[in-house]
Amino acid sequence: MPLRDLIQQLPSSKKLLGLLAAALLSALVGLPTAYAQGGPPRVVATVGMIGDVASELAGSCADVRTMIGPGSDPHLYRASAGDVRLLEQADLVLYSGLHLEAGLARVLENFSRRTPTVAVAEEAVAAERLIATSPTVFDPHVWMDVSLWRGASAVIAAALTELLADSPDCVQQVRERAGAYAALLGDLHGWSQEAIASIPEEQRILVTAHDAFAYFGRAYGIHVEGIQGISTETEAAVADIRRVAQLMVERQIPSLFLESTINPRTVTAVLEAVEQRGGTAEVGSELYADALGTQGQPEGTYVGMVLHNVRAMTLALGGNLPELPDTVAAWEARW
């Protein structure tokens, strides 16, 4: 029987107690689960690139959850009822900003009034290092430059240490992990530069379904051609498909790449246009751009995503993979 019906059948004095109990129950539902159960504080991240770093740094000191999973496009994502409940239970919310999660903007703004909320990419990257797409809009895909995402890991570490201020042991653990993780990302950045530099210069062109790799191109010295624009809300025009196909034929680029969150139709159209112009090309290994790979696999982590992408590009475009630095090799050995 519904709670309301039970209360209506109670005598007046008991009815009052029942109403008070119902009100208390309603209030408890809105409290963070971590608080209600006495567990570790809960951290909610919008995207996997943030959630994975937060998990690495927090360890068992925080319960980290990610809203937008593998294969989901953050540009188009809208909050579900489950997402709202997850945010209601959060002690800290971490998101990218720079309009990456455009569909979540109002939800995040509302929760920022009651829960500490950090725009990781916006706080991590100085304006002069952002890539502008217009005088007031910036490319949000900053994690594609590992050196920039190293700064993002510092922002996440700072937010975690503030959240865990009442637990000195956890604060110390986060700081130690943050130092080790920063060193790992520094070595990964250097290895990525060396790998991409091994690609013959005339073929050092990265053709992708949408323009998510501008920071990658700037950091690692490879020209990037996206069939679609920065956001997947835009559609590739016929002129874009023809332009990219002509470039691939003229430069004899052997491969183009599809990201895990993108519909393959534009890539298929480019391949057909290449063939019509007498050229040949193939689709390289799937890349991860706006989302990580499958949870529980190396590609489901930020470091694993970068390793996968750099290896796929380097081998498909005629380069050679250098030996992994000791820190990165040790990380990979965990898998």
GUGU-645869 format. One line per field, with one value per residue (C-alpha): residue in one letter; x, y, z negated. Coordinates in nm, 4 decimals, padded with zeros to 6 digits. Each point is the difference from the previous one (the first is absolute). Example, Ala and Ser with C-alpha at 12.3 -4.5 7.8 and 13.67 -1.06 7.14 Angstrom:
BEGIN
residu <- c(A, S)
east <- c(01.2300, 00.1370)
north <- c(-00.4500, 00.3440)
up <- c(-00.7800, 00.0660)
END
This chain:
BEGIN
residu <- c(M, P, L, R, D, L, I, Q, Q, L, P, S, S, K, K, L, L, G, L, L, A, A, A, L, L, S, A, L, V, G, L, P, T, A, Y, A, Q, G, G, P, P, R, V, V, A, T, V, G, M, I, G, D, V, A, S, E, L, A, G, S, C, A, D, V, R, T, M, I, G, P, G, S, D, P, H, L, Y, R, A, S, A, G, D, V, R, L, L, E, Q, A, D, L, V, L, Y, S, G, L, H, L, E, A, G, L, A, R, V, L, E, N, F, S, R, R, T, P, T, V, A, V, A, E, E, A, V, A, A, E, R, L, I, A, T, S, P, T, V, F, D, P, H, V, W, M, D, V, S, L, W, R, G, A, S, A, V, I, A, A, A, L, T, E, L, L, A, D, S, P, D, C, V, Q, Q, V, R, E, R, A, G, A, Y, A, A, L, L, G, D, L, H, G, W, S, Q, E, A, I, A, S, I, P, E, E, Q, R, I, L, V, T, A, H, D, A, F, A, Y, F, G, R, A, Y, G, I, H, V, E, G, I, Q, G, I, S, T, E, T, E, A, A, V, A, D, I, R, R, V, A, Q, L, M, V, E, R, Q, I, P, S, L, F, L, E, S, T, I, N, P, R, T, V, T, A, V, L, E, A, V, E, Q, R, G, G, T, A, E, V, G, S, E, L, Y, A, D, A, L, G, T, Q, G, Q, P, E, G, T, Y, V, G, M, V, L, H, N, V, R, A, M, T, L, A, L, G, G, N, L, P, E, L, P, D, T, V, A, A, W, E, A, R, W)
east <- c(00.0000, 00.1347, 00.1418, -00.2583, -00.2900, 00.1510, 00.0362, -00.3607, -00.1184, 00.1926, -00.1644, 00.0709, 00.2911, 00.1590, -00.0711, 00.2145, 00.2850, -00.0420, 00.0203, 00.3131, 00.1558, -00.0873, 00.1532, 00.3164, 00.0184, -00.0413, 00.2814, 00.2322, -00.0531, 00.1552, 00.3106, 00.3211, 00.0200, 00.3524, -00.1257, -00.3079, 00.1978, 00.3156, 00.2058, 00.2617, -00.1116, -00.1443, 00.1561, -00.1981, 00.1867, -00.1774, 00.2452, 00.2354, 00.3150, -00.0722, -00.1488, 00.2981, 00.2507, -00.2127, -00.0121, 00.3762, 00.0664, -00.2717, 00.0535, -00.2254, -00.0361, -00.2926, -00.2741, 00.0381, -00.2851, -00.0093, -00.3206, 00.0831, 00.1252, 00.1858, -00.1480, -00.2069, 00.0530, 00.0354, -00.0830, -00.3511, -00.0530, -00.3081, -00.0441, -00.2250, -00.1974, 00.2740, 00.2626, -00.1945, -00.0221, 00.3735, 00.0724, -00.2307, 00.2208, 00.3302, 00.2366, 00.2074, -00.0804, 00.2762, -00.0703, 00.2077, -00.1618, 00.0788, -00.3479, 00.0955, -00.3058, -00.2282, -00.3142, 00.0806, 00.0731, -00.3237, 00.0060, 00.3613, -00.0749, -00.2899, 00.2032, 00.2933, -00.2142, -00.0058, 00.3011, 00.3660, 00.0302, 00.3261, 00.0475, 00.3233, 00.1137, -00.0948, 00.1986, 00.2971, 00.0812, 00.0996, -00.1939, 00.3082, 00.0426, -00.3607, -00.0828, -00.2691, -00.2671, -00.1464, 00.0761, -00.2090, -00.0001, 00.2850, 00.0675, -00.0815, 00.2104, 00.2993, 00.0670, 00.1407, 00.3172, 00.1376, 00.2045, -00.3214, -00.1821, 00.2868, -00.1109, -00.3567, 00.1154, 00.1382, -00.3391, -00.1713, 00.2560, -00.0629, -00.3770, 00.0431, 00.2325, -00.2520, -00.2805, 00.2079, 00.1363, -00.1335, 00.2036, 00.3747, 00.0960, -00.2147, 00.1331, 00.3542, -00.0930, -00.1562, 00.3085, 00.2317, -00.2115, -00.0253, 00.3797, 00.0443, -00.2800, 00.1470, 00.3330, -00.1796, -00.1773, 00.3245, 00.1653, -00.3075, 00.0071, 00.3657, -00.0575, -00.2978, 00.2108, 00.2715, -00.2490, -00.1829, 00.3303, 00.0929, -00.2822, 00.1332, -00.0640, -00.2069, -00.2368, -00.0130, -00.3632, -00.2738, -00.3398, -00.2823, -00.3776, -00.0267, 00.2461, 00.0855, 00.3779, 00.1140, 00.1816, 00.1537, 00.1222, 00.1555, 00.1700, 00.1359, 00.0706, -00.2602, -00.2391, -00.3644, -00.2904, -00.3438, -00.2898, -00.2463, 00.0553, 00.0901, -00.3457, -00.1792, -00.3184, 00.1203, -00.0411, 00.2736, -00.0803, 00.0590, 00.2756, 00.1780, -00.0090, 00.1379, 00.2721, 00.1246, -00.0156, 00.2050, 00.2604, 00.0339, 00.0509, 00.2526, 00.2069, -00.0493, -00.1190, -00.0577, -00.2494, -00.2713, -00.1496, -00.3401, -00.0591, -00.1920, -00.2914, -00.0508, -00.2388, 00.2137, -00.1993, 00.2301, 00.3119, -00.1679, -00.0864, 00.3633, 00.1266, -00.2438, 00.1140, 00.3655, -00.0756, -00.1844, 00.3192, 00.2111, 00.1537, 00.0070, -00.0379, -00.1270, -00.1491, 00.2611, -00.0639, -00.2823, 00.1183, -00.1261, -00.0693, -00.3059, -00.0264, 00.2235, -00.0163, -00.1645, 00.0181, 00.2362, 00.2257, 00.3153, -00.1836, -00.2547, 00.2606, 00.1496, 00.3559, -00.1223, -00.2043, 00.3078, 00.2158, -00.2619, -00.0491, 00.3701, 00.0778, -00.2894, 00.0991, 00.3722, -00.0290, -00.2757, 00.1854, 00.3382, 00.1839, 00.1833, -00.0808, 00.2795, 00.0616, -00.2282, 00.1494, 00.0354, -00.2907, -00.2371, 00.1198, -00.0625, -00.3482, -00.0798, 00.1336, -00.2834, -00.2362)
north <- c(00.0000, 00.3485, 00.1960, 00.2745, -00.2475, -00.1494, 00.3444, 00.0880, -00.3037, 00.0992, 00.1824, 00.3729, -00.0159, -00.2906, 00.1685, 00.2950, -00.2317, -00.1756, 00.3256, 00.0971, -00.3372, 00.0386, 00.3478, -00.1310, -00.2838, 00.2461, 00.2137, -00.2977, -00.0998, 00.3308, -00.0468, -00.1316, -00.3756, 00.0284, 00.2202, -00.2099, -00.3262, 00.1365, -00.1049, 00.1923, 00.3231, -00.0372, 00.1753, 00.0251, 00.0692, 00.0766, -00.1719, -00.2944, 00.2028, 00.1837, -00.2928, -00.2245, 00.2557, 00.0630, -00.3754, -00.0321, 00.2826, -00.0762, -00.3729, -00.1335, 00.3447, 00.0947, -00.1724, 00.1327, -00.0390, 00.1071, 00.1159, -00.0280, -00.3477, -00.1612, 00.0694, 00.2974, 00.3430, 00.2783, 00.2661, -00.1439, -00.1525, 00.0922, -00.0787, -00.2934, -00.0390, -00.2362, 00.2668, 00.2510, -00.2488, -00.0635, 00.3721, 00.0356, -00.2507, 00.1655, 00.1684, 00.1337, 00.0427, 00.0126, 00.0998, 00.1200, 00.3287, 00.1984, -00.1034, -00.3682, -00.1050, 00.2583, -00.2031, -00.0226, 00.3702, 00.0878, -00.3129, 00.0621, 00.3652, -00.0950, -00.2532, 00.2376, 00.2018, -00.2877, -00.2189, 00.0915, -00.0076, 00.0371, 00.0693, -00.1959, 00.1009, 00.3642, 00.0258, -00.2017, 00.1741, 00.3632, 00.1900, 00.0484, -00.3778, -00.0610, -00.0401, 00.2493, -00.0868, 00.3513, 00.3096, -00.1374, -00.3799, -00.2419, -00.3586, -00.2148, -00.3070, 00.1001, -00.3566, -00.0785, 00.1822, -00.2104, 00.2919, 00.2018, -00.2890, -00.0268, 00.3441, -00.1273, -00.2794, 00.2667, 00.1753, -00.3297, -00.0723, 00.3409, -00.0562, -00.3424, 00.1240, 00.2705, -00.2574, -00.2309, 00.2728, -00.1766, -00.3115, 00.0840, -00.3544, 00.0257, 00.3465, -00.1358, -00.2978, 00.2259, 00.2216, -00.2979, -00.1510, 00.3375, 00.0313, -00.3480, 00.0542, 00.3307, -00.1743, -00.2741, 00.2546, 00.1887, -00.3177, -00.0896, 00.3449, -00.0384, -00.3504, 00.1239, 00.2780, -00.2479, -00.2468, 00.2527, 00.1543, -00.3389, 00.0265, 00.1138, 00.3737, -00.0153, -00.2487, 00.1717, 00.0964, -00.1241, -00.0237, -00.0562, 00.0010, 00.3187, 00.2671, -00.1223, -00.0236, 00.3615, -00.0051, -00.3326, 00.1373, 00.3060, -00.2006, -00.2826, 00.1630, -00.1599, 00.1837, -00.0768, -00.0023, -00.0539, -00.0798, 00.1519, 00.2987, 00.0243, -00.1052, -00.3069, 00.2079, 00.1266, -00.2062, -00.0556, 00.1731, -00.1538, 00.2590, -00.1229, -00.3593, 00.0974, 00.2171, -00.2757, -00.2645, 00.2191, 00.0600, -00.3734, -00.0740, 00.2807, -00.0850, -00.3786, -00.0242, -00.3726, 00.0171, 00.2084, -00.0536, -00.0300, 00.0910, -00.2311, 00.2418, 00.1016, -00.1323, -00.1569, 00.1408, 00.2994, -00.2174, -00.2413, 00.2917, 00.1177, -00.3498, -00.0158, 00.3427, -00.1092, -00.3059, 00.2167, 00.2068, -00.3096, -00.0157, -00.2670, 00.0335, -00.1980, 00.0650, -00.0312, -00.1297, 00.1741, 00.3021, 00.1287, 00.3718, 00.1088, -00.3153, -00.2729, -00.3623, -00.2923, 00.0073, -00.2636, 00.0175, 00.2151, 00.2210, 00.0693, 00.2174, 00.3320, -00.1348, -00.3042, 00.2202, 00.2065, -00.3103, -00.1551, 00.3150, 00.0715, -00.3596, -00.0156, 00.3244, -00.0727, -00.3483, 00.0847, 00.3048, -00.1712, 00.0853, -00.2099, -00.0382, 00.0900, -00.1973, 00.0953, 00.1968, -00.2033, 00.1757, -00.0614, -00.3588, -00.0639, 00.1514, -00.2231, -00.3075, 00.0418, -00.1079)
up <- c(00.0000, 00.0818, -00.2937, 00.0474, -00.0403, -00.3129, -00.1561, 00.0795, -00.1972, -00.3137, -00.2957, 00.0012, -00.2513, 00.1776, 00.3335, -00.1068, -00.0940, 00.3319, 00.1902, -00.1889, 00.0792, 00.3676, 00.0064, -00.1607, 00.2510, 00.2847, -00.1375, -00.0385, 00.3630, 00.1025, -00.2134, 00.1570, -00.0299, -00.1365, -00.2831, -00.0738, -00.0096, -00.1571, 00.3032, 00.1969, 00.1681, 00.3466, 00.2982, 00.3248, 00.3250, 00.3252, 00.2382, -00.0265, 00.0595, -00.3261, -00.1884, 00.0679, -00.1271, -00.3090, -00.0684, 00.0411, -00.2441, -00.2556, -00.0355, -00.2763, -00.1566, 00.2259, 00.1962, 00.3562, 00.2500, 00.3669, 00.1667, 00.3713, 00.0846, 00.2930, 00.3420, -00.1202, 00.1511, -00.2623, 00.2591, 00.0366, -00.3432, -00.2038, -00.3677, -00.0883, -00.3207, -00.1186, 00.0648, -00.2075, -00.2876, 00.0297, -00.0179, -00.2997, -00.1835, 00.0969, -00.2426, 00.2910, 00.3709, 00.2617, 00.3593, 00.2939, 00.0938, 00.3173, 00.1234, 00.0323, -00.2035, 00.1603, -00.0646, -00.3713, -00.0510, -00.1786, -00.2181, -00.1040, -00.0721, -00.2258, -00.1979, -00.0349, -00.2430, -00.2491, 00.0839, 00.0633, 00.3796, 00.1934, 00.3733, 00.0336, 00.3496, -00.0438, -00.3224, 00.1245, 00.3273, 00.0318, 00.2655, 00.2183, 00.0304, 00.1034, 00.3673, 00.0978, 00.2553, -00.0183, -00.2093, -00.2884, 00.0527, -00.0696, 00.1052, -00.3072, 00.0926, -00.2114, -00.1260, 00.3457, -00.1076, -00.2860, -00.1312, -00.0408, -00.1635, -00.2445, -00.1179, -00.0204, -00.2299, -00.2344, -00.0066, -00.0809, -00.2735, -00.1560, 00.0003, -00.1597, -00.2740, -00.0884, -00.0072, -00.2223, -00.2273, -00.3105, 00.0820, -00.0085, 00.1054, 00.3122, 00.0810, -00.0156, 00.2184, 00.2637, 00.0084, 00.0402, 00.2757, 00.1727, 00.0092, 00.1453, 00.2517, 00.1162, 00.0634, 00.1942, 00.2205, 00.0584, 00.1324, 00.2055, 00.1613, 00.1013, 00.1393, 00.2047, 00.1533, 00.0980, 00.1497, 00.2175, 00.1145, 00.1514, 00.2580, 00.3419, 00.0229, 00.3197, -00.1670, -00.3372, 00.0475, -00.2301, 00.1705, -00.2485, -00.0024, -00.2078, -00.1025, -00.3513, 00.0459, 00.0381, -00.3362, 00.0926, 00.3314, -00.1608, -00.2751, 00.2151, 00.3329, 00.2247, 00.2314, -00.0799, 00.2437, -00.1507, 00.2308, -00.2491, -00.2233, -00.3686, -00.1177, 00.1307, 00.0069, 00.3387, 00.3151, 00.2559, 00.3294, 00.3409, 00.0552, -00.3165, 00.1206, 00.3407, -00.1542, -00.2294, 00.2750, 00.2358, -00.2719, -00.0659, 00.3690, 00.0544, -00.3082, 00.0309, -00.3582, -00.0634, -00.2879, -00.1567, -00.3414, -00.1622, -00.3638, -00.2308, -00.0517, 00.3645, 00.2650, 00.2787, 00.2913, 00.0648, -00.0025, 00.2423, 00.2276, 00.0025, 00.0861, 00.2916, 00.1202, -00.0211, 00.2152, 00.2540, 00.0349, 00.0627, -00.3469, -00.2663, -00.3750, -00.2928, -00.3417, -00.2716, -00.3508, -00.1835, -00.1976, -00.3323, -00.0082, -00.1994, -00.2108, -00.1362, 00.1086, -00.1756, -00.3779, -00.1361, 00.3077, 00.0372, 00.2519, -00.2724, -00.1740, 00.1027, 00.0324, 00.1913, 00.2328, 00.0889, 00.0506, 00.2273, 00.2076, 00.0490, 00.0909, 00.2476, 00.1736, 00.0083, 00.1482, 00.2502, 00.1336, 00.0441, -00.3219, -00.2575, -00.3675, -00.2425, -00.3170, -00.2858, -00.2899, -00.3197, -00.1725, 00.2917, 00.0462, -00.3703, 00.0298, 00.2974, -00.1811, -00.2506, 00.2782)
END
